[in-house]
Amino acid sequence: MRKITSGLLTAAMVVSASGIAQARDQISIVGSSTVYPFATVVAERFGKASDFSVPKIESTGSGGGLKLFCAGVGENTPDITNASRKIKSSEIEKCKSNGVSDIIEVQIGYDGIAFANSVKGPQLDVTAQEIYMALANVLPDENGELKPNPYTSWNQINSKLPDAKIEVLGPPPTSGTRDAFVELVMEAGCDSNPIMKALSKTDKTKYKAACHGIREDGAFVEAGENDNLIVQKLAANPNAFGIFGYSFLDQNKDKVQGAKIGGVEPTFEAIGDGSYPVSRSLFFYVKKAHLGVIPGIQEYVNAFTSEDAIGEDGYLADRGLIPLAVREWEQVREYATTMKPNL
């Protein structure tokens, strides 16, 4: 635990130029369950290699983390939030309205979203359209009318798929993984239907509701922000499928396997070269107003963005993080070391 000396006054009396009193000496981090294991490894190493406290990290989901992060400045709000998607313009505005005006965006690498099941079950080769047809809340009939999803088993969608009940465990709406899955899989699958593609031009609200809406009849089960729990449930039920980040697949290859999507298996190489169609960027966001107030923020960011951590041969690559290209990393490193707001 880093000591606050009497020469710096007591912790509660230290006030920065931003007017925030320092009442804690431990970095507070919230956000994405996908970024959580990477951040945890960095935090543990950071605590051992420095005189600062090990940061406190909570897995709240990307949306939940950004909501907490944007609630304001001060000791009761997080210093950093992890996100498995880019911050939305509406969230930036919410931050600004609550006095969080200077934010540093730090991209740490890439990740794929796995559609996985137990190694005891069959490995699927599915398209985005087939996943959409399995999970959409409503589907158009032959007349273009939107009706409740009629499919109960995979082979009703495609006779080559298993004669098994559609049962998929996935993240809640607060999750960045859910957001990315909806955009990269559900929307792509929806657009493959000419009726829905046409709807996007005539009624965007109806299109979004239909293409982004996931079933609520039991075929899709919200499993919370704990991706490890999904892995455990899949291991116990070979007929079920789950949606989570590639790193959890990579760390649990003895229990689960990723389905091929469009003929491409989710692998480190396929995500890195862009051939796997369901990949996204990972980030964390730093509240500049807390720099110099909460000890260790700059040093933690430096540790996380170091070549040793997120470089091509960094220790996070061994945990499943897909590294940035060298030029991208150099840009990230510049933002991290200068802490210049970039949103």
Number of C-alpha atoms within 10 A of each C-alpha: 11 14 10 14 9 8 6 9 11 12 18 11 12 15 15 15 9 14 13 18 18 20 17 15 20 18 22 21 27 29 32 31 29 29 26 22 18 22 22 17 15 21 21 13 15 22 17 11 10 14 12 20 19 23 21 13 20 18 20 25 31 31 27 19 26 28 19 20 29 24 19 20 22 18 18 13 17 26 24 26 32 34 31 30 21 17 18 11 10 9 15 17 14 19 23 16 13 13 14 19 19 18 21 19 23 25 25 27 25 20 26 30 27 28 28 28 30 25 16 15 18 14 18 19 16 18 18 21 20 20 19 25 20 26 24 28 23 21 23 15 12 8 7 12 10 15 12 13 19 14 17 16 17 20 15 17 17 12 9 12 17 18 14 13 15 20 20 23 26 24 25 17 17 20 26 28 31 22 19 21 25 20 15 17 23 26 24 19 21 26 20 13 14 10 16 24 16 13 18 16 9 11 11 12 10 14 20 15 13 22 25 22 17 20 16 13 10 11 21 22 17 15 17 18 24 16 21 15 13 26 24 14 18 25 21 13 15 15 19 22 27 24 23 26 23 27 25 20 27 20 14 15 12 11 16 26 25 26 21 20 21 14 14 18 22 27 20 20 12 15 22 19 9 12 16 21 20 21 23 21 17 23 20 26 22 25 25 22 21 25 16 15 24 23 19 23 23 19 14 23 21 16 19 24 24 18 18 14 22 22 21 18 12 15 17 24 19 14 16 22 29 28 23 19 12 12 9 13 22 15 12 19 21 13 19 25 13 10 20 14 16 10 11
